[in-house]
Amino acid sequence: MADVHNKETRSYNMSRIKGKDTKPEMLVRKFLHANGFRYRLHVKNLPGKPDIVLPKYKTVIFVHRCFWHGHKCLEKERQFNSCKRLHTQFFLSPGYL
C-alpha cells in the first residue's frame, strides 16, 4: 500500500510521536503510585529499556501501544515473545537491579 504522505510530511508526523509519558503509560503510573507502589522510569541499563521498573518486587512493566489499541500485531508479538525469552534469564538473575 502506498503512503498517502510525501517523505517530508511523514518524517514530520513520525517525529511528533511520543515514546515516553504517553497517556496509557501515565494511567498505569498513576494507578501504581495511588496504590503505594514506587517505581523507576525507563531504566537504560535493563534490556528493552522497560517503561516502569518496580525494584522492590523485581518486576518490569512494558506499556505497548498495540495492546491499548487492540491491534493484532502477530509479527510484533512474535518478536516481543522471542525477546522476552532471551531476557528471561537476565530478569530472573538475583542481581539485575
C-alpha positions as CSV (number, residue, x, y, z in Angstrom):
1,M,0.0,0.0,0.0
2,A,1.4,3.4,-1.0
3,D,1.9,6.1,1.6
4,V,-0.5,9.0,1.4
5,H,2.1,11.5,2.6
6,N,5.3,12.6,1.0
7,K,8.6,11.8,2.7
8,E,9.0,15.2,4.4
9,T,5.4,15.1,5.8
10,R,5.8,11.5,7.0
11,S,9.1,12.4,8.7
12,Y,7.5,15.3,10.5
13,N,4.5,13.3,11.6
14,M,6.7,10.5,13.0
15,S,9.0,12.9,14.8
16,R,5.9,14.1,16.8
17,I,5.0,10.7,18.1
18,K,6.0,10.4,21.8
19,G,7.9,7.5,23.1
20,K,7.7,8.4,26.8
21,D,4.9,9.8,29.1
22,T,2.1,8.6,26.8
23,K,-1.4,8.6,28.1
24,P,-1.6,4.8,28.7
25,E,1.8,4.9,30.5
26,M,0.6,7.8,32.7
27,L,-2.6,5.9,33.6
28,V,-0.5,2.9,34.7
29,R,1.9,5.1,36.6
30,K,-0.9,7.0,38.4
31,F,-2.6,3.7,39.3
32,L,0.7,2.3,40.7
33,H,1.5,5.4,42.7
34,A,-2.0,5.8,44.1
35,N,-1.8,2.2,45.3
36,G,1.5,2.7,47.1
37,F,3.9,1.3,44.5
38,R,7.1,3.1,44.0
39,Y,8.9,2.8,40.7
40,R,11.7,3.9,38.4
41,L,11.2,5.0,34.8
42,H,12.9,4.0,31.6
43,V,15.9,2.3,33.2
44,K,18.5,2.3,30.4
45,N,20.7,-0.5,31.8
46,L,17.9,-3.1,31.5
47,P,17.2,-5.0,28.3
48,G,14.5,-3.3,26.3
49,K,14.6,-0.2,28.5
50,P,11.3,-1.0,30.3
51,D,8.8,1.8,30.8
52,I,8.3,1.1,34.6
53,V,10.6,-0.8,37.0
54,L,9.4,-1.9,40.4
55,P,12.8,-2.7,42.1
56,K,11.3,-3.9,45.4
57,Y,9.3,-6.6,43.5
58,K,11.9,-7.2,40.8
59,T,9.3,-6.5,38.2
60,V,9.3,-4.6,35.0
61,I,6.3,-3.2,33.0
62,F,6.3,-2.5,29.3
63,V,3.4,-0.4,28.1
64,H,2.9,-1.4,24.5
65,R,0.6,0.6,22.2
66,C,-0.7,-2.4,20.3
67,F,-2.3,-3.7,23.5
68,W,-4.0,-0.4,24.2
69,H,-5.2,0.0,20.6
70,G,-6.3,-3.6,20.3
71,H,-4.1,-4.4,17.2
72,K,-3.4,-7.9,16.1
73,C,0.3,-7.4,15.6
74,L,1.3,-11.0,15.2
75,E,4.8,-10.2,13.9
76,K,5.5,-7.7,16.7
77,E,4.1,-10.2,19.2
78,R,6.4,-12.9,17.9
79,Q,9.4,-10.5,18.1
80,F,8.4,-9.5,21.6
81,N,8.0,-13.1,22.8
82,S,11.3,-14.1,21.4
83,C,12.9,-11.0,23.0
84,K,11.2,-11.9,26.3
85,R,12.5,-15.4,26.1
86,L,16.0,-14.2,25.5
87,H,15.9,-11.8,28.5
88,T,14.0,-14.0,31.0
89,Q,17.2,-15.4,32.4
90,F,18.5,-11.8,32.9
91,F,15.4,-10.7,34.8
92,L,15.4,-13.8,36.9
93,S,19.0,-13.4,37.9
94,P,19.5,-12.3,41.5
95,G,21.4,-9.1,41.0
96,Y,19.8,-7.4,37.9
97,L,19.0,-4.2,39.8
